[in-house]
Each structure stands twice: as structure tokens, then as C-alpha cells.
Amino acid sequence: MAMKAGPFALLLVATSAVFFFLWGTVAVALASGGVFGPSVVVSALSIASLIGAAQFLRTIKGESTRWLRGIPLAVVIALLVLRGGAAALTGIHPGQFETLLLALLVPTAALFLYTFPERCRHTIRGPVAVTALVSIASGYLIYHQAVVFAADPANPVVTGGLNEVVGILYIAYLMPLVGLLLIWAGVRCR
């Protein structure tokens, strides 16, 4: 039974929600006057993404033998839900673990794109290529976090320089680009 483009695209809209967390946080902060903090917004978007990813994988399981490649993205999102929920309850500012999880979103999204059924392979070539390029920034952030943490586990947060520029570009522009690519691939797959 072939999946229809409408529900397919809607599931990917939900799945991509976490990729827009920065813009969602800004919008919610402005609308609520700062009542809701970033942890609450990230948790809410992560929950929407987890539900979308899980439902997408459940639906695609019958159409694609590669559905297991989508599990890493669902795991990263689930960890964001758990960590974001803990941060929202305790008031602890997100730190290195969240940075690592956010950096892992894009590479796992590239794997997630490979879960699409065979009939959609031509539509995901472009999104996979762009996501692979964005994964270079992810790799840099993951490497930097590992090096900084290994150098000083007691004080792993270092700001400034190229790391800060790459981090801002990644969160503000590259993650939303990948979220848009997920949605675009869902709309194009018929």
C-alpha cells in the first residue's frame, strides 16, 4: 500500500520541528514576553519531532527495507526530549550534551532521508547531498566538543573564535535548511 504525499509531508513537517528550535524559541519568547524559556520550547519541538519521526518510521516500514536508518534520528530527538525536559524542570542551562545532540541532528537526518521508499530515491539525491555538506559543520562541532572536553572536563565550555561562528551558523541557518529539505523531500515524494 503506497503512502499518500499529504500524510507523508505532514509527518516530515512534524519530524523537522526540532530543526527550527532557535527560531521557535525567539518567536515564543517574543510572544510570551519571556515566560517560556528555551528548554521548554526545545522540549515541545522535540516531542513533536519524535512523534513525527516515530510515526513516519512506522508508516514507511512497509514500503522501505531501509527504515532502520531512521532510528538514529529518532534516538537523538528522544535524548533531546529527555534532556530538555530535565533542564526545564531543574532550570539548568543546556550545555555540552545538548550541543552534541544538536550537532548529531544533521548527520542522522541524512540517514533518515535514506529511509524513503525506492520510488522516491530521485527526489532525495539533492537533499542528501546538501545534508552531507552541512554535516561537515556538524563534524567540526562534534570534534571541537570532544577536544575541549578532553582538555578540561571540569570546564568544557569555551566560547569565541571559529567554534562560535560555526555554531551560530549551524543553529541559525544550517539546521533550518535541513528541516526545510526534509519537508521538501516529503512533498516531492509521491
C-alpha positions, 0 to 999 in steps of 0.5 A: 500500500503506497503512502499518500504525499499529504500524510507523508509531508505532514509527518516530515513537517512534524519530524523537522520541528526540532530543526527550527528550535532557535527560531521557535524559541525567539518567536515564543519568547517574543510572544510570551514576553519571556515566560517560556524559556528555551528548554521548554520550547526545545522540549515541545519541538522535540516531542513533536519531532519524535512523534513525527519521526516515530510515526513516519518510521512506522508508516514507511516500514512497509514500503522501505527495507531501509527504515532502520536508518531512521532510528538514529534520528529518532534516538537523538530527538528522544535524548533531546526530549529527555534532556530538555525536559530535565533542564526545564524542570531543574532550570539548568542551562543546556550545555555540552550534551545538548550541543552534541545532540544538536550537532548529531541532528544533521548527520542522522537526518541524512540517514533518515532521508535514506529511509524513503521508499525506492520510488522516491530515491530521485527526489532525495539525491539533492537533499542528501547531498546538501545534508552531507555538506552541512554535516561537515559543520556538524563534524567540526562541532562534534570534534571541537566538543570532544577536544575541549572536553578532553582538555578540561572536563571540569570546564568544557565550555569555551566560547569565541573564535571559529567554534562560535561562528560555526555554531551560530551558523549551524543553529541559525541557518544550517539546521533550518535548511535541513528541516526545510529539505526534509519537508521538501523531500516529503512533498516531492515524494509521491 
